[in-house]
Amino acid sequence: MTTIQQFHVLHHTDDLLFMGNAWDIPSARALEKGGFQAIGTTSWGIAHALGFTDGEKIDFELHLAVIKGIVEHVQIPVSADIEAGYGENAPAIIENVLRTANVGVAGINLEDSLKHQAGLRDISQHGDLLHKIRTALDNSGFHDFYINARIDTYFQKEDPLAETIDRAKCYVESGASGIFVPGVGDEADIRAISAQVNAPLNVLSLPGLTDGKLLREWGVKRLSFGNALYDKMVAYLDSHAALLFEATDTASLYESDRS
């Protein structure tokens, strides 16, 4: 079974797929060693680790090189976060998706946010893009490649539920494998989306939205934590660097971490 097939199957079992999010080779290896069955890259983490801000500010070649390195150093399926596709038009985005598939990932996250202005892509326009991506992937031999269609309504709309469901249905009909709704946290909304959309639902962990077993009962099929682990690591480095300097003593580097 290929990693693409493995990744597809992981979304269609009775269990919730808990995805770890990596930003470099060491973080990917740690997640694999920790027991995760699949990992996704975090565009935020990759960009910030290399000195950029999120939002497609990093050169796509550099971003893709990091993704390729991660894929080559783990045995589990990897899904790549490529934001809105790093392209100004459909042909450029499709080319970037195919280039990402060619480095060995099992899937992608592709969002419907606009990158150079506020707002979301028109529903039908984004649906057409997803259809063209699916066709290009199939024609290139990437059958069952997982397209996780990210819907950013909960970041940009005051009353997002109805539009989220409309977008989700359109995206799935257009070829998306599953939907990703970051920002949703209300139980009723999560249950409504999972009940009305015939595709696996991925949500992003938030403070107060952390229990995978509970989320599974609400209809969630995939849980990820985005840049939260990266942010935790950076905060630890910042605080420990200050402690080292203030103490002028490196003893803490050799002590067991009891936190």
Sequence and secondary structure as in RCSB ss.txt:
>XXXX:A:sequence
MTTIQQFHVLHHTDDLLFMGNAWDIPSARALEKGGFQAIGTTSWGIAHALGFTDGEKIDFELHLAVIKGIVEHVQ
IPVSADIEAGYGENAPAIIENVLRTANVGVAGINLEDSLKHQAGLRDISQHGDLLHKIRTALDNSGFHDFYINAR
IDTYFQKEDPLAETIDRAKCYVESGASGIFVPGVGDEADIRAISAQVNAPLNVLSLPGLTDGKLLREWGVKRLSF
GNALYDKMVAYLDSHAALLFEATDTASLYESDRS
>XXXX:A:secstr
  HHHHHHHHTTSSS EEEEEESSHHHHHHHHHHT S EEE HHHHHHHTT  TTT S HHHHHHHHHHHHHT S
S EEEE TT S SSHHHHHHHHHHHHHTT SEEEEE B SSSSSB  HHHHHHHHHHHHHHHHHTT TT EEEEE
  HHHH SS HHHHHHHHHHHHHTT SEEE TT   HHHHHHHHHHSSS EEEE BTTB  HHHHHHHT  EEE 
TTHHHHHHHHHHHHHHHHHHHHT  GGGGS    
